[in-house]
Amino acid sequence: MQRALTSEEMHASQNVDDVAVYCFGDSQAEVLDYVFHKDPRYRTWHDRRVGWRSGWSARGLYTKANMQRILVPVSECHAKNALVYLTFGSTDIDINLPYKRFRKGQHNLNVDVFLEEMTTNLWNVVLQLHAMNLDPAVNTKVHVCLMFPYVPSPTTTAYWNRVFGNDPAPHQERMAMYKSFIERLCERGRHETAMEVNILGSSGCGVKEVHGSTSSTRCGNSDTSVVHILNVQEDYKRAGFDAFQRKIVIAGRSFAQQDHHPDFIATQAIVAEKIRELHVQMTFGFDMLHPPLRKMYPHVERDLRNYSVIPRHDFYLSNMSEENNNNNNNNRQNNRNGRGRGRGRANTLTITDSVPQEHVGRIIGKKGSRIKYIEEQSGCKVRVKGKRGHQTVTYNGTIEQIHQAQFLVQKCQER
């Protein structure tokens, strides 16, 4: 006999037309599978393209294919509101950083540049999702939440060599980098003229930061211009790592289990609490179900290449009307010839990145040949300036143009 639905579950099933919940990111986002277990509004249960993926890095978001893995499902949302959770950072800091050092021999890897690449690529996703709210072809209101549901765990060198084939980065360094990553994203939000940052972290209520000033408030009618940041670092500080470490029971005794993922049963409660605080602030009604699971299930990897395959002909191209998209196609040849950059384009943005001094020559090229090529291929204006140390690269164009230019600039630095 089929179990009768609780009142919470019945209410959630009735709200599927009001809101859809999307999750994208690395495997630390699996905690949302626990938080939204059997919730009909959670798109992971209905759309194979949606959900966390093993080894999905923030630095890898500069590729068009990875960007489209997020944009396409959200752009096709039929609910009135799309609540998009983005969870990135663990793959980069826990896995990719030591891989580059110990397997690729990049012992002098510039951590500051590494973090800036993570920050820039993830923030570009935020900007692109928010730009969807200006696209008449998108029938949903997009709300974005950057979620940081864990703190890097203190695991042994033997564990990392067994699982990943190399030593880990020091635990204190990983924690410091993760904290810096969150702070850099908050700083990006504070400098966006048309965006506000709502931080759900150390305090028990939402705190909205508007260009550096803070005030406790409910999100207003323009809550699609807010980027929400969910951070559990203070909870880890209060409870300690042991409270969130996975355990194994042998002969009635509990022992710590080595894993770079926390115990999702332990973390689901604090994540659900902060999500509940966020939903109270939303202008649309969203009742949270209580996480029903009391025991973890086996972790099964979700390979990025086998899931989330988006055919090129289905790509979400821009936040413009069909007429402007046709103008966009007509202008592409002009862009390749160096003419008409930015004409007929909507929502021109200016974004700045930093690059090491030693990479500037590779970006500019002989007599400016390479930077001219980048501008012609992307349709984006690119300027490099600065003093000794880190140089500033300024991009001016649509989000799509900027992404392409950033991709080409990163390729220059990898030469």
N, C-alpha and C positions, 0 to 999 in steps of 0.2 A: 504494500500500500504506500502511495506517495505521501511524503510528509507535508502537512499543512503549512502554508506560509505564515510567518509571524507578521504582526502589524507593520514592523519596520520594513520587511521584505516586500510586502504588498505596496507600501507607499513608494519604495524605491522603484518597483516595476512600473508604477503609474507615472514616474518622473523621467522616464527614458527619453521622452520627447523634449524635456526641458534642458537636460544637461547630459553630456557624454564625457567620460573621464579617459584621458589618453596618458600613456606612460611610455617614455623613451629614455634610453640610457644604458649604462653598463649593468652588470649583474647585482650591484648593490641595490638597484631599484626593485629587485624581487620582493622586497618587503611590502611593496604595494599590492602584490598578488595576495599577500596575507591580509592586508588592511581591507582590500576590496573583494575578498573571497566571496564568490557567488553573487556579487552585486551586479545587476543587469546593466548598469550604466557604465561599467568598466569595459572599455572596448577591447582589451586584450582577450577577453573570453569570446569575442565575436569576429575579430579581424586579425588574421594571421600576420599582417604587416605591422601590427601595433604591439608594443611591449619592449622589455629590456632585452639586450643582446650581449652575449659573452664577448668580452674584449672590445666593446665599442668605446672608442676614445674621444675625448673632446678635441684633441689635435686633429683627428681624422675627419672632423666636421667641415673642413675646408673643401672637401671634394663634393662635387655636385650630386653624386649618387647618394652619399650619406645625408646631405641636406634634404634631398627629395624623399628619403625614407620617413622623414618627419612631416614635411609639408604636404605631401599628397594625401595621406589619410585624413589629416585635419581639415584640408580644404574641401573634402568630400563629406564632412560631417552634416547630418540632417537634423541634429538637435539644435535648439535655440542657442545653447551655450556649449562651448568646447573648453574643458578645463584640462590643460596640458601640463603634465609634470615632467621635468627634465632632470635626470640624475646622471651626472658625468663627473669624472675626476679620478676615480679609483684605478681604472685601467691605466691612465697616464702615469700616476704617481706611484702606485704599488707595483705595477708590472712593466710598463714601457721604460720608465726611468732606469731601473737596475738592468734591464735588458740591454739598453744602449751602452751603459757603463761597462758591464761585465761580459757581454757577448759580442758587442760591436766595437769595444775598445775605446769608447768615447768618454774617457775618464775625466776630461776637463769640460764636460758638457755644461753650458751656461744655463743654470737653473732659472735665472730671471727671464731669459728668452723663452725657455720651455714653458714657464707659467704664463707668459704673455700670449704665447700661441694658443694655449688652452683657453685663456680668458677671451681672446678676440674671436675665436671660432665659435665658442658657445654663445657669446653675446650676439654675434651675427644671427644665430638661430632665433634668439629672443626678438631681435628687430624684425626679422622676416615674418615671424608669427604675428607680431603686433601689427605689421603692415597689412596683414590679411583683413583686418577690420575696416580698411579703406577700400577693399575690393568688392564691388557690387556683385561679382560672380560667386563670392563666398557667402553662404546663407547662414552662417553661425557667427556668434561673438566669441572671439578667442581670448582666453584668460591663461596667463603663463605663470607657473610656479617653478622656480629652481629649487630642487630638493637635495639636501645633504643629510642622508639618514644614518650616517655612521661616522666613526673616527678611525683612521688606520690602526689596525690591531697589532699588539706586540707579539709577533710570531717568531719562531726559531729559524736559524739559518738552514737547519736540516730540512724543515718543511718547505722553504722556498726552493732549495736545490732539488728536492724530490718532485715538486709540482711544476716548477718553472725552469729548472735546469741552471739556475744561477743564484748568487747571493742576493739578499734584499738590500734596499737602501736602508740606512739606519732609521729606527722607529721614530726618534725625535725629529729627524729631518722630514720624514713623511708627514708627520702631524703638522709641522710648521708649514710645509708646502700646501697642505690641504686647507689650513687656516688662511694662508695668504691668497689662495685661489678664491675662496669665498669673499674675502675682503676686496679683492680686485674687481670682482663682479659687482659688489655693492657700490664701489666707487664709479664703475661705468654707469650704473643706473642713476647715481646722483648727478652726473654730468649730462644726462639726456634731457634736453629742454622740454620734450613733450611726454615725459615719463616720470612716474613716481615709484619708489621702492618701499614695499611693505615687508618688514622683517619680522618673522616669527621665530624667535630664538630664545634669548635668555629670559625674557619676561613672560608672564602668564597670559598676556593679551597681545594682540597685534600692535605693532608700532610702525606707523607710516612715516618714512623719511622723505621730505620733499626738498630736494636740492640742499641737503645738509641740515635742515631743521627737522626736529622730531616732534610729533604730537600723536597722542593716542586718538584713533578715529575709526569710524566705520567707512568702508570703501563706498564712495558716492556713485552717481550714475555713470561716471567716466571710468569705472573700474577696469575697463579693457586697456586703459593707458597705464595700469599699475603692473609691475612685475613683483611677484611675491617670492620671498626667499625663506625656505623652511630649513632650519639649522638645529641639530640636536647636540652640538658640542657641549653646551652648558649642562645638559642632562648626563652626558658621559662624565663630566668633571664631578658632578654631585654624587653619582652612583659608583663610579670607578669602572675600569674595563671588565673586571670579573663578572659584573652584573649582566654584561652583554656577550660574554664569551660562550661559545658552544661547549656543551658538556657531554660526556659519555659516561654511562653507568656500567660499572663492572662489579659483579658480586655485591650489589647493593651499595657500592661506593661511587661517588661522583668525581670525575676527573675532567680537567680542562682539555678540550679537543682543539688541536691546532687547525686553524682555518682563517683565511683573510676575510671571510664573511662573518658577520656577527650572528648571534642567535636571533632569528627573525621573530620568534615568539616573544622574546624580551623587547625587541625594538619596535614591534608593531604597535604596542600600547602608546609609546611616547609619540610616534609618528602620527597615529590616528588622533591623538589628543590635539596636536598642532593643526592637523588638517581640519578637525572639527572647529577650532578657533577661526581658521581661515574661512570656512564655509559660513559661519555666523556673520562674517563681514560682507559676504557677497550680497549683491542686490537681488539675485535670483534665489529661490528657495532650494536648499540642498540639505537634506537630512542624512547624516552619516549613519551607516549601520555599524554595530559594534563588531570588531573582528572576531569571528566565531572559532578560529582554529586554536587548539591548545597544545598541538604537537606538530613539530616540523615534518615535512615530507622530504623525500630525497631530492637533492639539487640536480637538475638536468640541464646541461649546457644548451644554449640556443645560439647556434652559429649565425653570424650576420649574413653570410652568403647564401644560406639555405632559407632563411626567413627574410622578410622585408625586401623582396626583390621587386623593384619598381621599374617597369618597362619605360624606355626613354620617351615613347610617344604619349605616356601618361603623366609626364613631368608637369608640376605646377610651375608656370613660367614667371609670373609676375603678379602684382596687385593692381592690375589695370583692367578696364573694360575691354570687351572684345574688339571694339573699334580701335582703341589704343594699342592692343596687342598686334593688330594688323599693321598699324603704323610702326610698331617696334620691329616687326619682321622686315618692312620696307627700308628701315633705317640701318639694318645690320651691315649691309654692304658699304654704306657710307662710313660706318664706324671702322670697318676694316681698312678703308682708304684714308682714315684719319680725318674725316669730315663729319660734321653733324653730331658730334658726341654730346649726348644729353638731350638732343632735341626730341620733343614729343614724349619725354619721359616724366613719370610722376614720382613724387616723393624723393627728390634728390637729397642725399645725406652726405655728411662729412665724417669720416672715421679716421682716427690716428692709431698707428702701431709704433712700436720701437724695434729697431734692429741693431745688432752689434756693428761697431765701426768697421770691422774687417769685412763685413758682408756688403757694404755700400757699393764697392766697385763692381761686384757681381750683378747687383740690381741695376745700376745705371748703365754699365757697358761702355765700350769704347765710343767716345764722343756722344754719349747718351743714346746709343743705338738700342740697347736692351730695354730701357724704360720707355722709349718710343714704341717699341714692338708691343710691350705690355699694354700701353694706352690704346694702340690700334686694335689689338685683339679683344680687349675688354670693353672699350668705350668709356673707360673710367679715367679721370684725371689723377695722375700720381705725382706727388712731389716729395723729395727727400731733402731734409735739412737738419741741422743740429751742430753741436760742438763735439769735442772729444768724448769718447765713450759710446753711448747709445745715440743713434740718429733717429729722427722721427720721420715716419712715412705717412703722408696724408693722402687719403683716397676721397675723391668727390664724384658721386654718381648715384645711380639707383643701387639697391641692395644686391641685385643680380650682377650688375657691373662690378661692384666692389668685391663680391665673392670671387669672381673670375680673376680680377687683378691681384687679390691676395693669394690666390692659388698660384699664379704665375710668379709672384714675388717669392713665395716659399720655395718653389722649384728652383729659382735662381740661387737661393741660399744653400740648397742641398747639393749644388754642383761641386 
